[in-house]
C-alpha cells in the first residue's frame, strides 16, 4: 500500500472537481466519501442529489476563512492531498475498510490526531476499487496549523502496519533514500511525447553515466552539457559552483519554457555536494602515466580491487563508500563492454542504483581504488580481452552478493533488494563473457592421468565441496559450449596455472577463501574464473620451473611420476640432500 503526499495546494474546489470528475481517461467511477472528520451533515456530491462541490469546499475551508479574517495574512498552502493505493494483487477492500485506512493515515500524518476535537477538517473520496484520495485543509478548528514535519515517514510506517493488520502485500519501510517517484502528469507527458522514460528517470540515467568520466564538479557540468542535456547552474559571488539543475531537451512547460530538475530532487545522492565528494575522492594520487604503464589491464585492476571488497566492509562508512563506488564501476563496465553484454550490464547497473545510497554516510576516499578502476575503464580505448572481461564480470557478481548481504545485515531492506535484483543480470552477463574462454579451454583438456592428480588437489583443498565441483554440470547459458560437466575445463585451468609455476592446491584454497562455495550454484565456475584471474601471471621466483611444467598439460606421464615431480620441486634443497645421504 502506497500513500503519496502531494505538494500543498491552495484550491480546495479545484481538487474536489478532479476527485468527483471523470478522470483523465474516464477512470473515475462512482466517486463518494468513505470517511471524514464529521460524517453527519457532510455534503457529499456523489451521494446527495442537492450537494455541490462548492458547498463541500466551503464546508472544508471554514477554519481557513476564519483564520484569514482574524489574522489578515491569508493562508495560501492549505490543501493537503494524499492518494492511498493498494497493490494490484491485494484483495478487494470495502468502503468501511477504506474508511478505517483513511482514519489511520490522517492520525499518523498529524492532520487529525486521536482524541483531538479541534483537528483539521478532512475527507476521503473513493472513485476506484484500488485507491482513495484524502483531502484536508491544514488549518485547525482553533486556527493553528498542524505539525506536519516528517508526516511522510509517519504515514509510511502506518501503511506498513495497515498491510500487516489487513493481510495485504507488505512493502519495505521507507528510509528517505528513494529516487524521485514519477507523478501521473510526468507519466502521461512521456506517453504523449512517445518517450520510454519520464524526464527525471531519463536524466538520472545520464547523470550516473557521466560520473565515471569526470574528476571534478566543473568537468561534470561540462560533460552533461556536451551530452546534450540542458544545464542550469547556481554560483556564488566568487564564481564557485553552488548547485545545478538539469532539463531534458524538449521537456517544456505550458509557456514553452524549459523544465529543470535539481539533482537532489532526481535522486538524493545526485546533489552537487554529494557528487563533488565522490569526484574529489577519485582524483589520481600518482602521475597520470603510472597506471597506464602498469602491466595489468584496467579490467584486471578492477577485478583485483574487488577481490578485497568483503574485507573492506568492517567499518560502516568505508563499506558504504565501497558499495557506492561499486555502482560506478558497474556503470563504467556497462558502457565499455562488448555489445552482446551491454543490455544485461546496463540492467544490473540500473537495478543496483538504490544499493549505492543509505542513511550511512560514506567515507568516499576509502574507495579510491574502485573509483580509479572505473575511471580507467571508461578512458581506455582498447577493449578487454575475453579472460579479463570474464574475470571482472564474475567478480562483479560476487561483489553484488556481498553488498546485498551487508545491506541486509544493517537492516537496509530496499538496498539489499536492489543489490539482489542486479545479481541475475550480472550472472547472465558473466556466463556470456565466459563462453568464448570456456570454448577454448574445453578444446584442450588435460590427459586423464593429469586430471586425476588435479582431482586429488580439489579433494585436498576443498574437501567439503569436492564432489560438487567434480560433478558440476554445464550451466544453461553455456549448454552449446559445454555438454559435459565443467570439471574438465577446471582441470585445464589448473594445468595452465601450474605451467606458470603455481601450486594448484594453493590456488584452489585461495579461490575458495575469496568466494565461499556453500551458496554457489556452480562451484566449478566460481573456481574457474577465480583461478584464471589469480593464476594469469607466472608465480614469483618460479619462472624456470614453469618452463619444465608446461609439458604436464598434454603429457601421458603416470600419476606416480607427476606426484614425484611435484614433490621434488616443492622440497627445499637442503632436505633433498639429507634424503640423498639417508
N, C-alpha and C positions, 0 to 999 in steps of 0.2 A: 504494500500500500504506500503510495507516494503522495505527500502533501507539499505543494509548491507555493510558497508565499510570494505573491506578486509585489512589484513596487507600488508604493502608496499612490492612490489617485485622489481626484477631487470632485468626481461627478458620480454621485450615487445613482441618479436617474439613468445615466448612460450605461452603467454596468448592469442595472436591472433590465434595461432594454435588450442587452445581449443575452442575459440569462433566460429571459422569457421569450426571446425571439427564435427564429427558425434555425439559427446557427449558420456558419459559413457554407455548409454543404447539406443543409436541411436535416441535420443530425439530431436536433433538439426535439424530443417528443415528450408531450405531457409534462411541461415544467410546473413544479409546485413546491411549496415549502414543506420540508420534513422535520424541521426543528427551528427554534428561535428563542430569543430572550424572554418572550412572553407570548405564548400562542393564543391566549384569549384576546379577542379583539384585533388580531393581526390581519390586516387586509392582504389577502393572497390573490393576485390577479389570475393565478392558474386554477383557482377553485371557486372563488366568489365572483358571481356574474357582474356585480357592480364595482368591484375593486379595480383600481387603476394603478399603473406603475408610478404615476406622480404622487398619488396618495400614499403608497408604500414608501417611496423615497422620503417624503416629508415626515412620515412616522419614524423612520430610522434616523433622520437628520435632526430631529428636535433638539437633542442636547447640544449639537453643533451650533444651531441658530441661537440658542440661549447664551452659549459662551461667547459667540461673536458679538451679540448685542451687549453683553456685560463688559467685555474687555476692549472692544473696539477694534482690535487687531484680528483679522479673520484667519481661521484655520483653513488651509488650502490642501492639506495632505491627509485628509481624514478617512479615506475609503481604504479599508483593509480587505484584501481579496485572497482567498486560499482555496484552490481546487484540491480535492482529495479523491484519488483514483485507486481502484482495486486492480490487482494483477489480472491479466487475461484468463489465467487458469483458475482464479478464485470462484467460489460458488456465488450464486445469486444472493444478494443482500436485500432484505425488506426495507420499507420506509422506516419502520421502527428501529432497525439495526443501524441504518444510516444516520438517523436522528441521534442515537446514542454516540456514534462515532463523532459526529459534529460537536456534541457537548464536550467530549473528552479533548477534542482538538482546541476549542476555544479556551478551555480551562488551562491546558498546557501552555498556550500562547500568552496568556495573561489578559486576554480580551474579557473573559468572564470567569474570574477565579471562583472556586467553590464557596458558597455561602455569602458572596458579595452581592448585596441587593442594589448597589449603586454602580454596577459594572456597565460596560458598553452595550449598546444595542446591536444585535446580530441576527442573521437568518441563514439557514442552509437550504439551498434550492437544488432539487433533483430534476434533471431533464434527460437522463440516460440511465441505463441499468447499472453501469460500472463506475459512476462517479457522482459527486456532488460539488457544489460551489458554496463556500462560506463567505458571506459579505458582512462586514461590520463597520460601524462608524466609530472612529477612535477618539471620541470624547465621552467620558463617563457621565452618569446622571448628575454627579456633583460638580461637573465642569472640569475636572482634572483629566490629564492624558494618561493612558495606561502605560505600564512599563513593559515595553516590547523588545528590549535588548536581548539578543540571543534566543528570540522566540522560535527561530527556525530549528535550532538544536533541540529545544524542548518539545516542539511539535514532532520532530523526527523520532525522538525517544518514545513519545506517546503512541505513534504509529506502530513502533516495534512491539509495544505492549498490546495494542489492539489486535495485531496479527496473531500474537500468541493466544490471546483470550478467545478470539473468534475462529481459530482454526484456519487462518488464511496463510498464503505464501509469506514466509518470513524473510525479509530483506536484511541486509547488513546495516549496522549502525553507522550514521554519518560521522565524519571527522573533519570536515571543512577542507579536505584536500581534493574534492571532486572538481573536475573541469566544468566549464560553463555548460549548463543543460540547455539545449535549443528550445526556443519558445515556439508556440504554434505559428506565430507570424513569420519567424525565420524559416520554419519548415515549409510553410505554404509559399513563401517567396522563392525558396530554392526549387520547389516543384514547378512553380510558374515559369521560372527562367531556365528550367532544364538542367539545373546543377545537381550533381550527385551528393554534394555536401552543403550544409549551411555555411555561411561565411565564417563564423568563429571556428568551426571544425576545419575548414579549408586553410584558414590562417594558422591554426595550431600546428598542423602537419608541416607547413613550410617554415615556421619558426624553429621547430625541433630539427628539421633538416638542415637549417643554417648553422646551428650551434657548433657542430664538429669542424666547420670550415674556418672559424674565426677565432681570434685570440684577445679581442678587446671590444668594448661597447661601441666605439665609433665604427670599427670594422664590421660589427654586427649590423648596425643600421645601414651601412653602405651595401652590404651583401643583400639585405632584404630589398633595398631599392633596385639593385641590379637584377633581382629576381622578378621584377615586375610588380612588386607589392607597393601599394600606396602607404607612405610612412609619414607620420606627424610626430615631431619631437618637441619636447619642452626643455628649455635650457635656463640656467641661472644667469645672473648679471655677468659672471665671469666667462660665460660660454660653456660651462660644464653641462654635460648631458644629465638631466634630472628625471626624464620619463619619456615614454614613447607610446604611440597608438598606431595601429595598422588597419588598413582597409583593403578589401578585395576589389579589384577593378570591376566596374560595372554595378557595384552594390551602392545604389543611390537612394536617398530619401525622396519624399513627395516633391520637394523643391528642386530636385535634380542635383543635390549636393552629396559628395562622398561620405559614406558612413564609416566611422573609425571605431575600433575596439581597443581599449587599453590592454596591454599584455597581461596584466594581473587579473583582468576580467575573463580573458580567454582561458587561462589556467593559473592556479595560484603560484606555480613555480616558474612562470614566464614573466614575472615582473622584472623591471630593469635591475633593481638591486640584487635579485637572486641570480639573474643571468650574468651580471658583472662578477659576482663572487665565483661563479663556476668558471668563467673565462679567465679570470686572473689566476686561478689555481692551476690552469693548464699551460701557462706561459713557459716556454722552454728554459731550463736552468743551465743547459750546456750550449756549446757552439752549435749553430743550426746544422752544420755538416756532420756532427758527431754521430747521430743515429743513421744518417744517410750512408756512412761508411761502415756501419755495423754489418757483420756477415749475415745475420738473420734478416728475413724479410719482415715488413711491418705486421704481416699476418701471424708469423711465428712469434714475434714480440708480443702481440696482443694475446695469443694463447698462453705465453709464458706469464703474462700479467694476471691472467685468470686462474692460473694454477694455484695461486696462494689466496684466492678470494675467501675460501672458507676459514682461513686463519686470520683474516683481516676484519672479522665481524665481532670480535670480542668487545670492542668499545663502540657504543651505540652511535655516536656522532661519526665515527670512522665508517661504521657499517653502512649508514645511510648515504654517506658520500660515495662509497664504492658502488652501491646499488644505483644511485643516480648516474654515475659515470658509466655503469654497465649499459644503461639505456642509450647513452650517447654512442657507445661502441656498437651496439645493435644497429642504431640508425646509420652509422658510418659503413658497417658491413653490408647493410641492405642497399646502400647507394652504389657500392663498388663491386658487388658480387656479380658473377655471370648471370645473364638474363633468365636462365631457367630456374634460378634460385630466388630471384628478387621478390616474387609475389609472396612466398612464404615468409621471407625475412622481413618484408615490409609489414605483413600482418602481425608478425611477432613483435616488431618494434612498436606498432600502434597499440597492441594489447598490453605491452609492458609499461606504457607511459604512466599509468596510475601507480605502479610499483616504485617509480622514481621519486615519489614525494610522500612524506608522512609528517606527523607533528614533531618528529625528532629533528633537531637542527643538524644539518650536515656540515662536517668539518672538511670542506672541499679539497684542501691541499693534501689530505690523506690519500686521495685517489688520483694523484698526479700521473702515475704510470698508465692507468687505464685511459685517461683523457689524452695523454700523449700518443698512445697507440691509436685511438680513434682519429686524432688529427693527422697522424702519419698515413693512415689508411686512405683517407679521402684526398690526400695530396700526393699519393703515389700514382704515377702514370702507368706503371706496368702492373698488370693483373696478377692475382695469386696463382701459384701452381696448384695442382689438384690436391696434393697431400697437405700443403699448408692451409688451404681453404677448409678441407675436411677436418683438420685438427682444430681450427678456430671455431667452426660451427659446432663441433662436438663439445668443445669447451664452453660455448655459449649455452648449450642445452643444460649442462651440469650447473653453470652459474645461475641460470634462471631457477633451477630447482633449489639451489642453496638460498637464493633470495626469497623464494616463497616460504621456505622453512623458517628463515629468520623473521620475516614479517608475521608469520603465524605464531611464532613463539612470543612475539611482542604484542599480540592481540590486534594486529593491523589487518582486519578481515578483507577490506577492499583491495589493499596492496597485495596480500597473499593470493587472492583470487586472480588479480591481474597477472602476476608472475606465472601462476599455473596455466592461465589461458595462453601464454606465449609459448609454453613448452611443446605442445603438439606441432605448432608451426615450425619451431626450431628443429624438432625431431625429424620431420619430413624433409626439411632443408638439409639436415645432416646426412640423411640417407641418400639424397640425390647427389650431394657433394662427394660422398664416399664411393659411389657406384663405379666411376672410372678407375679409381685406385684399386678397388676390390677386383675388378675385372682383370687388371694387370697382375695382381697378386695371385688370383685364382689360377692363372695360366701357368704358373711355375711353382707348384707345391714342392716341398722337400721330399726326399725319398722316405719310404716307410720307416727305415731304421732311425733316421734323424727325427722323424715325427714322434717316435716312441720316446726318445730322450726328452724332447720338449714336453711331451705329456707328463713325464715324470717330474719335470720342472714345475708344471702347473700344479700337480698334486702336492708338491712340497711347499710351494709358495703360497697357494690359496686353497688349502685342503678343504675348507668348508664350502667352497664354491666350485671345486674342480669338476665334478660330474656335470654341473650345469654348463660350465664353459665348454667342456669337450663335446657335449650333445646339443649345444646352442644351434637351433635351426636358422636357416636364412630368413630374414625378416621380409614382410610382404613387398615393400617398395623395391627390394633388390632381388626378387624372385627370378628375374630374367638373367641376372648375373650369377647368382649362387643357387643352384638347385640342390646342392648338398649342404650339410651342416657347415657353419662358419669356422669350425676348428682348423681345417687345412690352411685357411687364409691366415689365421693367427699364427700357425706354425711357420708360415713363410715370413711373417713379420718378425718373429723371434729369430729365425735364421739370418735375416738381413741385419738385425741388430747385433747378433753375435759376430757376424762378419766384420762389423765395425769395432769390435773389441769389447762389447758389452756382455755382462753376465745375464742370461735370460731369466734366471730365477730372481735376480735382484730387480730387474726391470718389472717383472710381474708383481713383486711385493710393493714396489714404489707406486705402480699404477693402481693397485688395489687400495693403497693408503690414500691416494689423491681423490679417488672416487669410489666410495663404498659400493659393494656389489649386491648387497642384500636386496635393495629395492630396484636394481637394474633389471629391465625386462629382457635385455640381450647382453649378458655379461661379456660374451666374447667380443661383441662390437665395442664395448667400452674399453676393453684391453687392447684391441687393435688400434683404435685411434690414439689412446694414451701412449702406447709403446712406440707407435710410428712417430709421434711427436718428440718424446724424450730420447728416443734412440736414433734420431736422424743424423746426428753428428758422431764422428769417431770418439770412442771413450778416451779420456785423458791418459796420456803416457802408455797407450796400448796400440799405437799405430802399426808397429812392426808385427805384433801378434795378430792384428786384424787381417793382415795380408795372408797369413797362414790359415786363418779360419774361413776364408771365403769359399773354400772348396767343400765345406760341410753341406751347403745348400743342395748340391746336386750329387753328392757322393753316395757310394754304397758301402762305406766303411762300417763294419759291425758295431753294434751298440757298445760292446766292451771296449773297443779301441777309442771310440768317441769319448766315453767316460774317462778312460785312462789319459787321453789327450787333455781333457779339461782339468783333470787332477794335477797333471804335470804343470800346466800353465798357472794354476792358482796356488801351487805350493811354493813358498819362499825358497830362494836358492840355498840358504843355509840348511833348511830342513831337508832339501834334496840331497845335499852332501852327506848329512847324517845318515839318511836312508841307504846311500851307497856304501858307507863304511859298515853299516849293520849287515 
